[in-house]
Amino acid sequence: MPTVPINGIELYYETLGEGPPLLLVAGLASDSQSWATVTADLAKGRRAILVDNRGVGRTRPWGAEVSIPVMAEDCAPTWVASLPRPWSWSGART
């Protein structure tokens, strides 16, 4: 179970595919499983990186503060910024 410590949480992430990175962030109170029906297609020719947002899924602790600004801070740390370029991201609204 890969996690990265960021902003006081252990952010769960998984990767699928090879190629330029594509960061997939689900909507508020959603986890990486939100992408299950499209992940295989999105990972064709890319390395899809899926995260479980704070407070849900396999990210711990579950009781951490949850807000859109804080979730954005979770997904823009050094570990994302250090990914090879070019990279893309996508979000989903729930």
C-alpha positions as CSV (number, residue, x, y, z in Angstrom):
1,M,0.0,0.0,0.0
2,P,2.0,3.0,-1.2
3,T,1.5,6.2,0.8
4,V,3.3,9.5,1.1
5,P,3.4,11.6,4.3
6,I,2.0,15.1,3.4
7,N,0.2,17.8,5.4
8,G,-0.2,15.6,8.5
9,I,-1.7,12.6,6.7
10,E,-0.6,9.5,4.9
11,L,-1.9,10.0,1.4
12,Y,-2.6,6.7,-0.4
13,Y,-1.8,6.6,-4.1
14,E,-1.5,3.9,-6.8
15,T,-0.1,4.0,-10.3
16,L,-1.2,2.2,-13.5
17,G,0.4,2.3,-16.9
18,E,3.6,3.8,-18.4
19,G,4.3,7.1,-20.0
20,P,3.7,10.8,-19.0
21,P,2.0,11.1,-15.6
22,L,-1.7,11.8,-15.3
23,L,-2.8,12.7,-11.8
24,L,-6.4,11.7,-11.1
25,V,-8.1,13.4,-8.2
26,A,-11.7,12.4,-7.3
27,G,-14.3,14.8,-5.9
28,L,-14.8,15.8,-2.3
29,A,-15.3,12.7,0.0
30,S,-14.4,10.4,-2.9
31,D,-11.5,8.0,-3.3
32,S,-9.5,6.6,-6.2
33,Q,-12.2,4.0,-6.9
34,S,-14.3,6.8,-8.4
35,W,-12.1,6.3,-11.5
36,A,-12.6,2.5,-11.7
37,T,-14.7,2.5,-14.9
38,V,-12.2,4.7,-16.9
39,T,-8.8,4.1,-15.3
40,A,-7.7,1.5,-17.9
41,D,-8.5,3.8,-20.8
42,L,-6.9,6.8,-19.1
43,A,-3.7,4.8,-18.4
44,K,-3.2,3.9,-22.1
45,G,0.1,5.6,-23.0
46,R,0.3,7.3,-19.6
47,R,1.1,6.6,-16.0
48,A,-2.1,7.2,-14.2
49,I,-1.6,8.3,-10.6
50,L,-4.8,7.9,-8.4
51,V,-5.0,9.2,-4.9
52,D,-7.5,8.6,-2.1
53,N,-8.5,12.0,-0.8
54,R,-8.0,12.9,2.8
55,G,-10.7,11.5,5.1
56,V,-11.7,8.6,2.8
57,G,-10.4,5.3,1.4
58,R,-7.0,4.2,2.4
59,T,-5.6,7.6,3.3
60,R,-5.1,8.0,7.0
61,P,-6.2,9.4,9.4
62,W,-9.9,9.4,8.5
63,G,-10.6,12.3,11.0
64,A,-8.3,14.8,9.2
65,E,-9.6,18.2,8.2
66,V,-11.3,18.0,4.8
67,S,-11.8,20.9,2.4
68,I,-11.2,21.6,-1.2
69,P,-8.2,24.0,-0.5
70,V,-6.6,21.4,1.8
71,M,-7.1,18.6,-0.7
72,A,-5.4,20.7,-3.4
73,E,-2.5,21.3,-1.0
74,D,-2.3,17.5,-0.6
75,C,-2.0,17.0,-4.4
76,A,0.5,19.7,-5.2
77,P,3.5,18.8,-2.9
78,T,7.0,18.2,-3.9
79,W,6.3,14.5,-4.8
80,V,3.9,15.7,-7.5
81,A,6.0,18.6,-8.6
82,S,9.0,16.4,-9.0
83,L,7.3,14.1,-11.5
84,P,8.9,14.1,-15.0
85,R,7.4,16.6,-17.4
86,P,5.1,16.8,-19.2
87,W,2.3,15.7,-16.9
88,S,-1.4,16.3,-16.7
89,W,-4.1,16.2,-14.1
90,S,-7.9,15.6,-14.0
91,G,-10.5,16.1,-11.4
92,A,-14.1,14.9,-10.8
93,R,-16.9,16.8,-9.2
94,T,-19.3,14.8,-7.0
